[in-house]
Amino acid sequence: MGKEIFNDEQKQNIQELFSILNLPENNVFNIETSNELLNYLIENHKFICINEPKNEYEAVNLFDAIIQLFRKTGEKLPKYFDEANICDDCEAMEILEMLNSYYDSEEEREIMILDNIIDKYIVCVIPKYQVNKVVTLSFQINIPLVCINKR
């Protein structure tokens, strides 16, 4: 992530992204760099940060941990995601792909993933009709989001 200060055009792109994500557009003026923007989006539950499991307990409970992270951000997932053994031994990308299938078929939304972070998964859920716009805006502000199935 760059430490460059956003120019006026980038600030306008951030405002447009905030509009898509239902965030207060006036908060853009307090954000100067892509690192600050990323932190803001995570703190305001628009981006979901999923860390790789560090031990066996985290690996075994990864599916539930991811589901709970999504719910914490306000995502209303069906109760069948709470069933035991729904995704034993799944890795984070497998779980995200399964969730993406749910969003695609049930809600006309898509999971997008930050493409320039390698030590964790940072994702967001976007209405399908906004995906192309979000891809363009995100690359212009140095927070490149791509569709999870195109990574």
C-alpha positions in Angstrom: 0.0 0.0 0.0 1.3 3.4 -0.9 1.9 6.3 1.4 1.1 8.8 -1.4 -1.3 11.5 -0.4 -4.5 11.4 -2.5 -5.0 14.1 -5.1 -8.4 15.8 -5.8 -9.3 13.2 -8.5 -8.6 10.3 -6.1 -10.7 12.0 -3.4 -13.6 12.2 -5.9 -13.1 8.5 -6.6 -13.1 7.7 -2.9 -16.3 9.7 -2.5 -17.9 7.7 -5.2 -16.7 4.4 -3.6 -18.2 5.7 -0.3 -21.5 6.3 -2.0 -21.5 2.7 -3.3 -20.6 1.4 0.2 -23.2 3.6 2.0 -20.6 5.5 3.9 -20.7 9.2 4.8 -19.0 10.9 1.9 -17.8 13.9 4.0 -15.4 11.5 5.8 -13.3 11.4 2.7 -11.7 14.7 3.6 -10.1 13.2 6.7 -8.4 10.4 4.7 -5.1 11.2 3.1 -3.5 7.9 2.0 -4.5 4.4 0.9 -3.4 2.9 4.2 -5.7 5.3 6.1 -8.5 4.5 3.7 -8.0 0.7 4.1 -8.0 1.1 7.9 -11.2 3.2 7.7 -13.0 0.7 5.6 -12.1 -2.2 7.9 -13.0 -0.2 11.1 -16.3 0.7 9.6 -17.1 -2.9 8.7 -17.2 -2.4 4.9 -14.1 -4.5 4.4 -13.7 -7.8 6.2 -10.2 -8.9 7.2 -9.6 -12.6 7.5 -6.3 -13.8 8.8 -4.8 -17.2 7.9 -5.2 -19.7 10.8 -2.1 -19.7 13.1 -2.8 -23.0 14.8 -5.0 -26.2 14.6 -7.8 -24.7 16.6 -8.1 -21.7 14.3 -7.9 -24.0 11.2 -10.7 -26.3 12.5 -12.9 -23.3 13.3 -12.1 -21.3 10.3 -15.5 -21.6 8.6 -17.4 -20.4 11.7 -14.8 -17.6 12.3 -15.4 -16.3 8.8 -19.2 -16.6 9.1 -19.0 -14.6 12.3 -16.8 -11.9 10.8 -19.3 -11.5 8.0 -22.2 -11.3 10.4 -20.3 -8.7 12.5 -20.2 -6.5 9.5 -24.0 -6.7 9.2 -24.2 -9.5 6.7 -27.4 -11.5 7.3 -26.4 -15.0 6.4 -28.9 -17.9 6.7 -28.9 -20.2 9.7 -27.8 -23.2 7.7 -24.3 -21.7 7.7 -24.2 -22.5 11.4 -24.6 -26.2 10.9 -21.7 -28.4 12.2 -19.3 -29.8 9.7 -20.6 -27.7 6.8 -17.0 -27.0 5.6 -14.5 -29.2 7.5 -10.9 -28.7 6.4 -11.7 -25.9 4.1 -9.2 -23.2 3.5 -10.2 -19.5 3.5 -10.4 -19.2 -0.3 -12.7 -22.3 -0.5 -15.0 -20.8 2.2 -15.0 -17.4 0.4 -15.8 -19.1 -2.9 -18.7 -21.0 -1.2 -20.0 -17.7 0.3 -19.6 -16.0 -3.1 -21.8 -18.8 -4.7 -24.4 -18.0 -2.0 -24.3 -14.2 -2.7 -24.3 -14.8 -6.5 -27.4 -17.0 -6.5 -29.4 -15.6 -3.6 -28.6 -11.9 -3.4 -27.2 -10.7 -6.7 -24.0 -9.6 -4.9 -20.4 -10.5 -5.3 -17.5 -10.9 -2.9 -14.5 -8.9 -4.0 -11.0 -9.3 -2.6 -8.1 -7.0 -2.2 -5.6 -8.1 -4.7 -2.4 -6.7 -3.3 -2.3 -8.2 0.2 -0.7 -11.6 0.6 -0.7 -12.3 4.3 -4.5 -12.2 4.8 -7.8 -11.9 2.9 -9.5 -8.5 2.8 -12.9 -8.8 1.2 -16.1 -6.9 0.7 -19.5 -7.7 -0.6 -20.7 -5.5 -3.5 -24.0 -5.4 -5.5 -23.3 -7.2 -8.8 -24.3 -4.1 -10.9 -21.6 -2.1 -9.1 -18.7 -4.5 -9.6 -17.2 -3.0 -12.7 -17.4 0.5 -11.2 -15.8 -0.7 -7.9 -13.0 -2.4 -9.8 -12.2 0.8 -11.7 -12.4 3.1 -8.6 -10.4 0.7 -6.4 -7.5 0.6 -8.8 -7.5 4.4 -9.1 -7.1 4.8 -5.4 -4.5 2.0 -4.9 -6.8 -0.5 -3.2 -7.3 -2.9 -6.1 -10.4 -5.0 -5.6 -11.1 -8.0 -7.9 -13.9 -10.5 -8.1 -13.0 -13.5 -6.0 -13.5 -15.9 -8.8 -11.1 -14.0 -11.0 -8.2 -13.8 -8.6 
